[in-house]
């Protein structure tokens, strides 16, 4: 999977750089292959072979799309390309930022565990439901904005790139508020549809719905933040991105300390909203 992933990443970037977003559609192939494999036969082998087959299909689809447009360069192994220097400088800073942001998830797990029996599960179910919105919306926003801002920066039109990002951050902030309002109304039937079966009853659904509704506060600030991070990335301001990640961790820990004793698992969601804000 690692070897396939290393090949998939640059192929996806090449398509994205051409302004073609079909690579996002191809990302569903591994999940589709896993689904078909699990339905076809039981056992953990279905997960493993389904994933590998799906990633191979994804790579094949990406290469075919690039070959069709003549945008598939001949791969050359080596470190002579001039881009390696800039890549190397950015890699360490970006990795540090990613590690700091990953700590937020780990911290929340430990805090939720200490809140009492069932709280970690309640938080986990609510978080998974919220991830449907943040994952889909964040991917759409990021992949629409980054090629536009990067192209403007490459053309020496930095002021226009900043103005574009500022305009769209305001727009997606408003869209996030609208989405959060609609999702607040639809939260109870959504949770019932996704989870209520077997040992997961109506009491559990009510608890998850309450935590999820607090989590919906994250959406406007998360989407607007995604736009601005794409601007920083197109400007190659990787140190700024890492600094924001460090500040996020500090804000998250501070907000947890204030809100969790007051709201319980819902306080973890509210603290994340404060972090994105």
C-alpha positions in Angstrom: 0.0 0.0 0.0 2.9 2.4 0.8 4.5 1.7 -2.6 1.2 2.3 -4.4 0.6 5.4 -2.4 3.9 6.9 -3.3 3.0 6.5 -7.0 -0.6 7.7 -6.6 0.4 11.0 -4.9 2.4 12.6 -7.7 -0.1 11.4 -10.3 -2.9 13.0 -8.3 -0.9 16.2 -8.0 -0.3 16.3 -11.8 -4.0 16.0 -12.5 -4.8 18.7 -9.9 -2.1 21.0 -11.4 -3.9 20.7 -14.7 -7.1 21.9 -13.1 -8.7 18.5 -13.5 -10.5 17.2 -10.4 -11.3 13.7 -11.5 -8.5 12.5 -9.2 -10.9 13.2 -6.3 -13.4 10.7 -7.9 -10.7 8.1 -8.3 -10.0 8.3 -4.5 -13.2 6.4 -4.0 -11.9 3.3 -5.8 -10.1 1.8 -2.8 -13.2 2.1 -0.6 -15.3 0.6 -3.4 -13.0 -2.3 -3.8 -12.9 -3.0 0.0 -16.7 -2.9 0.0 -16.9 -5.4 -2.8 -14.3 -7.7 -1.3 -16.0 -7.7 2.1 -19.3 -8.5 0.5 -17.7 -11.3 -1.6 -15.9 -13.2 1.3 -15.4 -13.0 5.0 -12.1 -12.5 7.0 -9.5 -9.8 7.3 -8.0 -10.9 4.0 -10.9 -9.2 2.3 -9.8 -5.9 3.8 -6.2 -6.3 2.8 -6.7 -7.5 -0.7 -9.6 -5.2 -1.3 -7.5 -2.2 -0.3 -4.5 -3.2 -2.5 -6.8 -4.0 -5.5 -8.5 -0.6 -5.1 -5.3 1.3 -4.9 -4.0 -0.5 -8.0 -7.2 0.5 -9.8 -6.8 4.1 -8.6 -3.2 4.3 -9.9 -4.3 2.8 -13.2 -7.1 5.3 -13.6 -4.8 8.2 -12.8 -2.2 7.1 -15.3 -4.8 6.5 -18.0 -6.2 10.0 -17.4 -2.8 11.6 -17.7 -1.8 9.6 -20.8 -5.0 10.6 -22.5 -4.2 14.3 -22.2 -0.4 13.9 -22.8 0.3 15.1 -19.3 2.2 12.0 -18.1 5.9 12.8 -17.9 8.4 9.9 -18.1 9.4 9.1 -14.5 13.1 9.5 -13.7 14.7 8.4 -10.4 17.2 10.7 -8.9 17.7 13.9 -6.8 18.9 16.3 -9.6 15.7 18.2 -10.1 15.8 21.8 -8.9 12.5 21.3 -6.9 14.2 19.0 -4.4 15.7 21.9 -2.5 12.4 23.7 -1.9 10.7 20.4 -1.1 13.3 19.5 1.5 13.0 22.8 3.2 9.2 22.5 3.4 9.1 18.9 4.4 10.4 19.2 8.0 8.3 22.2 8.8 5.1 20.7 7.4 5.8 17.4 9.1 6.2 19.2 12.5 2.9 21.0 11.9 1.1 17.8 11.0 2.4 16.1 14.2 1.2 19.0 16.3 -2.3 18.9 14.7 -2.5 15.1 15.1 -1.9 15.5 18.9 -5.3 17.2 19.1 -7.1 14.0 18.2 -5.0 12.0 20.7 -5.6 14.5 23.5 -9.4 14.4 22.9 -9.4 10.6 23.2 -7.6 10.6 26.6 -9.9 13.4 27.9 -13.0 11.6 26.7 -11.9 8.4 28.4 -11.7 10.1 31.8 -15.2 11.5 31.5 -16.8 8.3 32.5 -18.3 5.1 31.0 -19.7 5.5 27.5 -18.4 9.1 27.0 -15.5 8.1 24.7 -18.0 6.1 22.5 -20.5 8.9 22.4 -17.8 11.4 21.4 -16.4 8.9 18.8 -19.8 8.4 17.1 -20.5 12.1 17.0 -17.0 12.8 15.6 -17.4 10.2 12.9 -20.7 11.8 11.8 -19.2 15.3 11.9 -16.3 14.0 9.8 -18.7 13.3 6.9 -19.2 17.0 6.6 -15.7 18.2 7.3 -14.1 15.6 5.2 -16.3 16.2 2.1 -16.5 19.9 2.5 -12.8 20.4 3.3 -11.7 18.3 0.3 -14.0 20.2 -2.1 -12.9 23.6 -0.8 -9.2 22.8 -0.7 -9.0 21.3 -4.2 -11.0 24.2 -5.7 -8.9 27.0 -4.1 -5.3 25.7 -4.2 -4.9 25.4 -8.0 -6.4 28.9 -8.4 -4.2 30.6 -5.8 -1.1 28.7 -6.9 -1.6 29.7 -10.5 -2.0 33.4 -9.5 1.1 33.2 -7.4 3.1 31.6 -10.2 1.9 34.4 -12.6 3.2 37.0 -10.1 -0.3 38.2 -9.2 0.1 37.8 -5.5 -2.4 40.6 -4.6 -5.1 38.9 -6.6 -4.4 35.5 -4.9 -4.8 37.1 -1.5 -8.1 38.8 -2.6 -9.4 35.6 -4.0 -8.7 33.7 -0.8 -10.2 36.5 1.3 -13.4 36.6 -0.8 -13.8 32.8 -0.7 -13.0 32.5 3.0 -16.0 34.9 3.7 -18.2 32.9 1.3 -17.5 29.5 2.8 -17.8 31.0 6.3 -21.4 31.9 5.4 -21.9 28.5 3.7 -20.6 26.8 6.8 -23.1 28.6 8.9 -25.9 27.6 6.6 -24.7 24.0 6.6 -24.4 23.9 10.4 -28.0 25.2 10.7 -29.4 22.6 8.4 -27.4 19.9 10.0 -28.6 20.9 13.5 -32.2 20.2 12.4 -31.3 17.0 10.6 -29.0 15.6 13.4 -31.6 13.4 15.2 -32.8 11.5 12.1 -29.3 11.3 10.7 -27.9 9.7 13.9 -30.9 7.3 14.1 -30.3 6.2 10.5 -26.6 5.7 10.9 -26.4 4.0 14.3 -29.6 2.9 15.9 -29.5 -0.9 15.7 -28.6 -3.7 18.1 -27.3 -2.5 21.4 -27.3 1.2 20.2 -30.7 2.4 21.3 -32.6 5.7 21.5 -30.8 6.8 24.7 -27.4 6.5 23.0 -28.7 8.3 19.9 -29.9 11.2 22.0 -26.5 11.5 23.7 -24.7 11.4 20.4 -27.0 13.9 18.8 -26.4 16.4 21.6 -22.6 16.1 21.2 -22.9 16.3 17.4 -24.9 19.5 17.6 -22.1 21.2 19.6 -19.6 20.0 17.1 -21.5 21.6 14.2 -20.1 25.0 15.5 -16.8 23.9 13.9 -18.0 23.9 10.3 -17.9 27.7 9.4 -14.5 28.3 10.9 -13.0 25.0 9.6 -14.1 25.7 6.0 -12.8 29.3 6.1 -9.6 28.1 7.6 -9.1 25.6 4.8 -9.2 28.4 2.2 -6.6 30.5 4.1 -4.3 27.5 4.6 -4.4 26.9 0.8 -3.3 30.5 0.3 -0.4 30.1 2.7 0.6 26.9 0.9 0.5 28.6 -2.5 2.7 31.4 -1.0 5.1 28.7 0.4 4.7 30.1 3.9 5.2 26.7 5.5 6.6 28.1 8.7 3.4 30.1 9.2 1.3 27.0 8.7 3.4 25.1 11.3 3.1 28.1 13.7 -0.7 28.1 13.3 -0.7 24.3 14.1 1.3 25.0 17.2 -1.1 27.7 18.3 -4.0 25.4 17.6 -2.7 22.9 20.0 -2.3 25.5 22.7 -5.8 26.9 22.2 -7.3 23.4 22.1 -5.7 22.4 25.4 -6.7 25.7 27.1 -10.3 25.5 25.8 -10.6 21.8 26.9 -9.6 22.9 30.4 -12.3 25.5 30.5 -15.2 23.8 28.6 -14.9 20.1 29.4 -15.6 20.4 33.1 -18.7 22.4 32.2 -20.1 20.5 29.1 -18.5 17.1 29.3 -17.9 15.4 25.9 -19.7 18.3 24.2 -17.0 20.6 25.6 -14.5 18.7 23.5 -16.5 19.7 20.4 -16.9 23.3 21.5 -13.1 23.5 22.3 -12.3 22.3 18.7 -14.6 25.0 17.3 -12.7 27.6 19.4 -9.5 26.2 18.0 -10.6 26.6 14.4 -11.9 30.1 15.2 
